[in-house]
């Protein structure tokens, strides 16, 4: 059964395993848009498999009943047993601005799972300005030399 939560006008549906296949078909074009913009180290089948194996959770975003994006999260567990909520992929159609509601939602999910932190990776320059506004700090950078 799909669970829906509304925060500041944004409706967020938790997609159960039985609905993943249908929901994935809806988010796949946006995953590809995200891959084009960000050049992440994953491909869409990685995310689908993780959702099917219940290693990740899919949340779909709606304004009223109009689909506007998604969030895929999973849990990272440290050697000491502490959990971090990791946002693997997230997309919101450009004409919408629910970033504050999304961060409130992620805080709720992290709090519910008793996580010690929320993390996400992004190489997009805009996050250098936006992330600190939501109390996120840059933790690592990768340097590479092509040969």
C-alpha positions in Angstrom: 0.0 0.0 0.0 1.3 3.4 -1.0 1.8 5.8 1.9 1.5 9.6 1.3 2.8 12.4 3.4 2.3 16.1 2.5 4.8 18.8 3.6 4.3 22.5 2.6 2.2 21.5 -0.4 4.5 18.7 -1.6 3.0 15.2 -1.5 5.5 12.4 -1.1 4.6 8.8 -1.8 6.6 5.9 -0.4 6.6 3.3 -3.2 6.2 -0.3 -1.9 8.1 -3.2 -3.6 4.9 -4.3 -5.4 4.7 -0.9 -7.1 8.4 -0.4 -7.9 8.2 -1.7 -11.5 5.4 0.6 -12.6 6.9 3.6 -10.7 10.3 3.0 -12.1 8.9 3.3 -15.7 7.6 6.8 -14.7 10.9 8.0 -13.2 13.3 6.4 -15.7 13.2 9.4 -18.2 14.1 11.7 -15.3 16.8 9.4 -14.1 18.3 9.7 -17.6 18.0 13.5 -17.5 19.8 13.4 -14.2 22.6 11.2 -15.6 23.1 13.5 -18.5 23.4 16.6 -16.2 25.5 15.0 -13.4 27.5 12.1 -14.9 27.1 10.0 -11.8 28.8 6.6 -11.2 25.5 4.7 -11.5 23.2 3.7 -14.3 19.5 3.3 -14.2 19.5 -0.5 -13.9 21.7 -0.1 -10.7 18.9 1.9 -9.1 16.2 -0.5 -10.3 18.0 -3.5 -9.0 18.6 -1.8 -5.6 14.9 -1.0 -5.4 13.9 -4.6 -6.3 16.3 -6.0 -3.7 14.8 -3.6 -1.2 18.2 -2.1 -0.5 16.9 1.4 -1.5 13.6 3.2 -1.1 11.8 5.2 -3.8 9.7 8.3 -3.0 7.7 10.0 -5.7 6.9 13.7 -5.5 3.6 15.2 -6.5 2.0 18.6 -6.5 -1.7 17.7 -6.0 -1.9 14.7 -8.4 0.8 15.8 -10.9 4.1 13.9 -10.8 7.0 16.3 -10.3 10.0 14.2 -9.3 11.4 11.5 -7.1 14.0 10.7 -4.4 15.9 7.4 -4.1 17.5 6.8 -0.7 19.4 4.0 1.1 21.1 3.5 4.4 24.9 3.5 4.9 26.0 1.8 8.0 29.4 2.6 9.5 31.6 0.1 11.1 30.5 1.4 14.5 26.8 0.6 13.5 25.7 4.2 13.0 23.3 4.8 10.1 23.5 7.6 7.6 20.6 8.3 5.2 22.1 8.5 1.8 20.3 10.3 -1.1 21.3 8.3 -4.1 19.3 10.1 -6.7 16.8 13.0 -6.6 15.1 14.9 -9.3 12.5 17.7 -9.3 11.1 19.1 -12.5 12.7 22.6 -13.0 9.4 24.5 -12.9 8.8 23.5 -9.3 10.6 24.6 -6.1 10.0 22.3 -3.2 13.6 22.1 -2.0 12.7 23.2 1.6 9.9 20.6 1.8 12.3 17.9 0.4 14.9 18.7 3.1 12.2 18.6 5.8 11.1 15.2 4.5 14.7 13.9 4.5 15.1 15.1 8.0 12.0 13.2 9.0 13.1 10.0 7.3 16.6 10.3 8.9 15.0 11.0 12.3 12.6 8.0 12.0 15.5 5.7 11.2 17.7 7.3 14.0 20.4 8.2 11.4 23.3 10.3 12.6 23.5 12.2 9.2 22.1 12.7 5.8 24.5 12.6 2.8 24.3 13.1 -1.0 26.9 13.3 -3.7 26.7 15.9 -6.5 29.2 17.4 -8.9 26.8 20.2 -9.8 28.2 23.6 -9.0 24.9 25.0 -7.7 25.1 22.7 -4.6 28.1 24.6 -3.5 25.8 27.5 -2.7 22.5 25.7 -1.9 23.8 22.9 0.4 25.3 25.2 3.1 21.9 27.0 3.3 20.5 23.7 4.5 23.4 22.9 6.9 25.2 20.5 4.6 29.0 20.6 4.4 31.3 19.4 1.7 33.1 16.4 3.0 35.2 15.0 0.2 36.5 15.8 -3.2 38.0 13.5 -5.9 40.9 14.6 -7.9 41.8 12.8 -11.1 44.4 13.0 -13.8 43.5 11.5 -17.2 46.4 9.6 -18.8 
